[in-house]
Amino acid sequence: MPGTNPNETLAELVKRRLGISFLDYAIDPFILGVYSGDPNRLVTRFALPKLYNLEQKYGSFIGGTIKKRSEPKTEEEKKVTRGVFSTKGGLSSLINALKNKIGEENILTGISDLTVNPIDSHFLVSYTDTEGNRVEMETKKVISTVGAHQLVQILPFVDPAQLAKITNLFYARVIEIVLGFNRWEGIKLDGFGGLVPFKENRDILGALFMSSLFQNRAPKEGALFSIFMGGVRRAELCDLNDQQVRMILKEEICSTMKLKEFNPELLKIIRHAWAIPQYEADTEFRLEAVADLEKKYPGLIIGGNLRNGIGMADRIQQASLLAEAVL
C-alpha cells in the first residue's frame, strides 16, 4: 500500500518497504552520491519525486516500474536513453555553445553588488561592473537561479520574514578532489565508480571513474577520478586543510583501490561551501513562499536548485520551462 505521510523521509519509506539492510547498503550510499545527504532527513516526494510517485500511483516500486515501461510513450519520451554521456571536450563545450548562441555581448560576468528592486510595472536591476562603475537597467521580467542563500542581497525589497522561508534552505558542504595518474596501477577501472555506505565509517563519500566513463579524460594507461568528501553527516571534514585532505585521500585510495604508491600527477582540491541543497521537511513551506513571492511581484521568477531538483538534467529542464514562461 502507498504511504500516507506526505513528508515521509526516504529512510522511513525504504525501511517500511524494503528493510534496514537495503537502506544501509543500497539507498544510503546512493543518497550520499546524489545529495551528500542523510536519508533520515530528506523527504521522498521532494528529493526523489519519481520514486514517490511510483509508489503513490502503482502501489509498488517493482510492479510500478514494469507497468510504467509498458505504457505508451510520447515521441519525446522515446528519445530518452539511460546512458551516461557528456559533451566532447568537457562540459565547458556546452557553456561555450550557449554563449555563442546567445551572443557574448549579451552576457555579463564578473559583476558584483547585484540588486533588483520593483519600480511601477518593471524592475530596476543595479550592479557594479568589472571597472567599478555602477550600472542600472530596467526590465519587465527577472529570472533568478542563484542559490537560496544569495537572495537576501539580490532582493532587498522582500520582507525578511517571508524571504527567510526560502533562504533557510540547508546546503551540504562538500570537498571535491580531482585526481589524475599518468599510469594507473590500482584496481581495474571498468565501471561508473564507487559509493561508500555511511555505515562503513570511511572518510570519502565515493569516487567517480571519469576516465572510464568518458573518452580522452586521461592518458591511455592513466586514470582520472573525481573524489568527494564531507556532506551532511561528515561536515567536519570540510574544515581540514589541504595537507590533511591529501593524507586522508592517500589512505582511502590506497586501501580501497589496492594502490601501493600514491604519487598522482594531478591533485586539485575544490571546496564547495554551498554544494547541494537538502530537500527536507521545510521544502513545502519554501515552495509556497516562492509561489507567494512570484504572485506578489509579477515578472519575478525564482528558479535554481532551491526547487525542481538538483541535477544538471533538472536544471536544463527547468531552464526550458522558465524560458517558455517568459516568452
C-alpha positions in Angstrom: 0.0 0.0 0.0 1.2 3.5 -0.7 2.4 5.6 2.2 0.0 8.1 3.8 2.6 10.6 5.2 3.4 13.2 2.6 6.5 14.2 4.5 7.8 10.7 4.9 11.6 10.6 4.8 13.4 8.4 2.4 14.7 6.3 5.3 11.2 5.8 6.6 9.9 4.7 3.2 12.8 2.3 2.5 12.6 0.7 5.9 8.8 0.3 5.5 9.0 -1.3 2.1 12.5 -2.8 1.7 14.1 -3.2 5.1 17.1 -1.7 7.0 19.7 -3.6 5.2 18.6 -2.3 1.8 18.6 1.2 3.3 22.2 0.8 4.7 23.8 -0.7 1.7 21.8 0.5 -1.3 19.8 3.6 -0.7 22.2 5.3 1.8 25.3 5.2 -0.5 23.1 6.3 -3.4 21.9 9.3 -1.4 25.5 10.1 -0.5 26.4 10.1 -4.2 23.5 12.3 -5.2 22.8 14.6 -2.3 25.8 14.0 0.0 22.8 13.9 2.4 21.1 11.9 5.1 18.1 9.7 4.1 16.7 10.3 7.6 16.2 14.0 6.8 15.4 14.0 3.1 11.7 13.9 2.2 11.0 11.5 -0.6 8.3 13.4 -2.5 10.8 16.3 -2.9 14.2 14.6 -3.0 13.1 11.6 -5.2 9.7 12.5 -6.7 9.9 9.7 -9.3 10.2 7.1 -6.6 7.5 8.7 -4.5 5.1 8.9 -7.5 5.8 5.3 -8.4 4.5 4.1 -5.1 1.6 6.5 -5.0 0.4 5.7 -8.5 1.1 1.9 -8.7 1.4 0.9 -5.0 4.7 -0.9 -5.7 8.2 0.0 -6.9 8.9 -3.1 -8.9 5.4 -3.6 -10.2 5.1 0.1 -10.9 8.3 0.0 -12.9 7.1 -2.9 -15.0 3.7 -1.2 -15.6 5.3 2.1 -16.4 7.6 0.6 -19.1 4.6 -1.0 -20.8 2.7 2.4 -21.0 2.6 4.2 -24.4 5.4 6.8 -24.7 5.4 10.1 -26.5 7.9 10.8 -29.3 10.0 12.9 -26.9 10.0 10.1 -24.2 11.2 7.6 -26.8 14.3 9.6 -27.4 15.4 9.3 -23.7 18.2 6.9 -23.0 19.7 5.8 -19.7 23.3 6.0 -21.0 25.8 8.2 -19.3 27.1 11.0 -21.6 29.0 14.2 -21.6 29.9 16.8 -24.2 33.1 16.4 -26.3 35.9 18.4 -24.8 34.1 18.6 -21.4 31.1 20.5 -20.1 32.8 23.8 -21.0 31.8 23.0 -24.6 28.2 23.2 -23.6 28.7 26.6 -21.9 30.6 27.9 -24.9 27.9 26.7 -27.3 25.3 28.6 -25.2 27.5 31.7 -25.1 27.9 31.7 -28.9 24.2 31.2 -29.4 23.2 34.0 -27.0 26.0 36.3 -28.1 28.9 37.1 -25.8 27.8 40.8 -25.9 24.6 39.8 -24.1 26.3 38.1 -21.2 27.8 39.9 -18.2 30.3 38.2 -15.9 32.4 39.4 -13.0 29.8 41.8 -11.8 29.2 42.5 -8.1 26.7 44.1 -5.7 23.7 43.0 -7.8 20.3 44.1 -6.6 16.8 44.0 -8.0 14.0 46.4 -7.0 10.4 46.7 -8.3 9.5 50.2 -9.7 6.0 50.7 -11.0 5.4 47.9 -13.6 9.0 46.9 -14.1 12.2 46.1 -12.2 15.4 48.1 -11.7 18.5 46.0 -11.9 21.6 47.5 -10.4 25.2 46.2 -10.3 28.8 47.2 -10.3 30.8 46.2 -13.4 34.3 45.0 -13.6 35.7 48.5 -13.9 33.9 49.6 -10.7 31.1 51.6 -12.4 27.6 51.4 -11.0 25.2 50.3 -13.8 21.4 50.3 -13.9 18.9 48.7 -16.3 15.2 48.4 -16.5 13.4 45.1 -17.3 9.8 43.7 -17.1 11.0 40.3 -16.1 13.7 38.9 -13.8 14.7 35.3 -13.5 16.9 34.3 -10.6 18.7 31.0 -10.5 21.1 31.8 -7.7 21.4 29.8 -4.5 18.8 30.4 -1.8 21.4 32.0 0.5 22.2 34.8 -2.1 18.6 36.0 -2.4 18.8 38.3 0.7 21.4 40.6 -1.1 19.7 40.4 -4.5 16.1 41.0 -3.4 16.4 43.7 -0.7 12.8 44.8 -1.1 11.3 41.5 0.1 10.0 41.2 3.6 12.8 39.5 5.6 10.3 37.1 7.3 8.9 36.0 4.0 12.3 35.6 2.4 13.6 33.6 5.4 11.2 30.8 4.4 13.2 30.5 1.2 16.8 31.3 2.3 16.8 28.9 5.3 17.4 26.1 2.8 20.2 23.9 4.2 23.1 23.1 1.8 25.6 20.3 2.3 29.3 21.3 2.2 31.5 19.1 0.0 35.1 18.8 -0.9 35.7 17.7 -4.5 39.2 16.3 -5.4 40.3 15.9 -9.0 42.9 13.1 -9.0 44.9 12.1 -12.0 47.6 9.5 -12.8 49.6 9.2 -16.0 49.9 5.4 -15.2 47.3 3.7 -13.0 48.4 0.7 -11.1 45.4 0.1 -8.8 42.3 -2.0 -9.4 40.8 -2.3 -12.9 38.6 0.7 -13.7 35.8 -0.6 -15.8 32.7 0.9 -14.1 31.0 4.1 -13.1 32.8 4.4 -9.8 32.0 3.5 -6.2 29.9 4.9 -3.4 30.6 4.3 0.3 27.8 3.3 2.7 27.9 5.7 5.7 27.8 2.6 7.9 31.3 1.7 6.8 32.7 4.7 8.5 35.1 5.8 5.7 36.3 9.3 5.1 35.2 9.6 1.5 31.7 9.7 0.1 32.7 8.0 -3.1 34.7 8.2 -6.3 33.7 8.6 -10.0 36.0 6.9 -12.5 35.9 9.8 -15.0 38.4 8.2 -17.4 36.3 5.0 -17.5 33.1 6.9 -18.0 34.2 9.3 -20.8 36.8 9.3 -23.6 40.0 11.3 -23.7 40.0 12.2 -20.0 43.4 10.6 -19.2 46.5 9.1 -20.9 45.9 5.6 -22.3 47.5 3.9 -19.3 46.3 6.5 -16.8 43.2 7.4 -14.8 41.2 10.4 -13.8 39.0 10.4 -10.7 36.5 12.8 -9.0 36.6 12.1 -5.3 34.1 13.6 -2.8 34.4 14.2 1.0 32.2 15.8 3.6 28.5 16.1 3.1 25.7 16.5 5.7 27.0 13.8 8.2 30.7 14.4 7.8 30.8 18.2 7.5 33.8 18.5 9.9 36.0 17.1 7.1 35.4 20.3 5.1 37.3 22.2 7.8 40.5 20.2 7.2 43.4 21.9 5.4 44.7 20.7 2.1 47.5 18.6 3.6 45.1 16.8 5.9 42.8 16.2 3.0 45.7 14.8 0.9 46.6 12.4 3.8 43.0 11.1 4.1 42.9 10.7 0.3 46.1 8.7 0.3 44.8 6.3 2.9 41.4 5.9 1.3 42.6 5.4 -2.3 45.4 3.0 -1.4 43.2 0.8 0.8 40.0 0.8 -1.4 41.7 0.7 -4.8 44.7 -1.5 -4.0 47.2 1.2 -4.9 50.7 0.6 -3.5 52.1 4.1 -4.0 50.2 7.4 -4.0 52.0 9.7 -6.4 49.3 11.4 -8.6 50.4 13.7 -11.3 47.2 15.8 -10.7 45.6 16.6 -7.4 43.3 19.6 -7.2 41.1 20.3 -4.2 37.9 22.2 -4.7 35.8 23.3 -1.8 32.0 23.8 -2.2 30.6 25.7 0.7 27.1 25.6 -0.8 27.3 22.4 -2.7 23.9 20.6 -2.7 20.5 21.8 -1.3 18.8 19.3 1.0 15.1 18.9 0.3 13.9 18.3 3.9 10.7 18.7 5.8 10.6 22.5 5.3 10.5 22.2 1.5 6.8 22.5 1.2 6.8 25.9 3.0 9.7 27.1 0.8 7.8 26.3 -2.4 4.7 28.1 -1.0 6.8 31.1 -0.2 8.3 31.1 -3.7 4.8 31.0 -5.2 3.6 33.8 -3.0 6.6 36.0 -3.9 6.1 35.4 -7.6 2.4 36.2 -7.3 3.0 39.4 -5.3 5.7 40.6 -7.8 4.6 39.6 -11.3 7.6 39.2 -13.6 9.9 38.0 -10.8 10.7 34.3 -11.3 12.6 32.3 -8.8 14.4 29.2 -10.2 17.7 27.5 -9.5 18.4 24.4 -7.4 16.2 25.6 -4.5 13.3 23.9 -6.3 12.7 21.3 -9.1 15.7 19.1 -8.4 19.4 19.4 -8.0 20.9 17.6 -11.0 22.1 19.0 -14.4 19.1 17.4 -16.2 16.8 19.1 -13.7 18.5 22.5 -14.4 18.2 22.1 -18.2 14.5 21.1 -17.9 13.8 24.0 -15.6 15.6 26.4 -17.9 13.5 25.3 -20.8 10.3 25.7 -18.8 11.3 29.1 -17.4 12.2 30.4 -20.9 8.8 29.3 -22.2 7.1 31.0 -19.3 8.9 34.3 -20.0 8.2 34.1 -23.8 
